[in-house]
Amino acid sequence: MTPNKGQRILGLVILILCIISVPVGLWGKSSPSSDDKSDKASDSSFPLLIKRDRIQVIKLGGMIMNDDSNDSIIPDRNSSNYVRKQLRKAAKDDHIKAVLLYINSPGGTVAMSQEISDAVRELKEKQKIVYASMGDVAASGGYYIASQADKIYACPGTLTGSIGVIMHLMSLQEIEQKVGVKPYTIKSGEFKDIGTMDRPPTKAEETLLKDIIMDSYDQFITAVSEGRKMDKEVVRKLADGRIYSGRQALKVKLVDSLGGYEEALSELKKVCKDKYNKDLAVDEGRSSSIIGALLESTAKPLPKMDVFSSVIPESMNPRFLNQPMWIMQ
């Protein structure tokens, strides 16, 4: 059975179960228990949370890039586009009072990192509290996004920082000459074939590309400076591409506190209780229903991530051709 055919069959099964579950859900709704009315629930199924003031947990994992090409019938809840959409929805939902953004990413493309960080800023403009919790890695584009939160938590061993922009190029000219390949290019302008692997870049091309990189770098530094309320020149001194452990990042004020997901969530719940005078429910995106369990079990798993390969120069990684050319990493 091909993957696409299997997905279609699975989608049909889920649709049938959804139809069957409607009368069951209506029956259950007609006689809510006292527990359903409590604001102290920390994790409930979606129907019980949708009309309640709550803290929304959103998780961002893997490479940060435009991944609309994913043709799965079940969205990947860690993907960049899904996270961006969820942040935008949270900004419009009056019942969502705060967001905990869990980040486990080595970075990614410039534009998508900026789109997600813009969505975080939109939440803050709507007077919603935003905390960021870092996992194994929250570097480069991952840190770009985290820097826009009200408070950042990192584990002592989290790898973060790597503030900078990089573009990978390669020349196969010598190999082509050895095997007798002579490429020909017809172009409309001097820079139309910039980045080609048939030859090294010219001095003019290097200058043009360096200007793009440095402009993006300045945007990165400005975003961190504004998000962290740090002097831009102080950030620049920290932004030479180096990585920091969570403990080192705390010393240079790139993060606010040491702790994992549970510590960040606990602190956020306390802050929300002080602000709203009540305990807020926590929506972690899980569902106790059969349908929810099926959806979660078929979601694409978080990509495997080699921590060390995510922070060394990508040109040293033999798989680098599978990555975007222009990335924050």
Secondary structure, DSSP 8 states (H G I E B T S, - for coil): --HHHHHHHHHHHHHHHHHHHHHHHHHHHTS--GGGG-TT-SS--HHHHTTS-EEEEEEEES-BS--TT---SS--TTSHHHHHHHHHHHHH-TTEEEEEEEEEE--EEHHHHHHHHHHHHHHHHTT-EEEEEEEEEEETHHHHHHTTSSEEEE-TT-EEE--S-EE-----HHHHHHHT-------SSTTTTTT-TTS---HHHHHHHHHHHHHHHHHHHHHHHHHHT--HHHHHHH-SS-EEEHHHHHHTTSSSEE--HHHHHHHHHHHHHHHHSS--EEE-S---SHHHHHHHHHS-------TTTTTS-GGGSTTGGGS-SEEE-
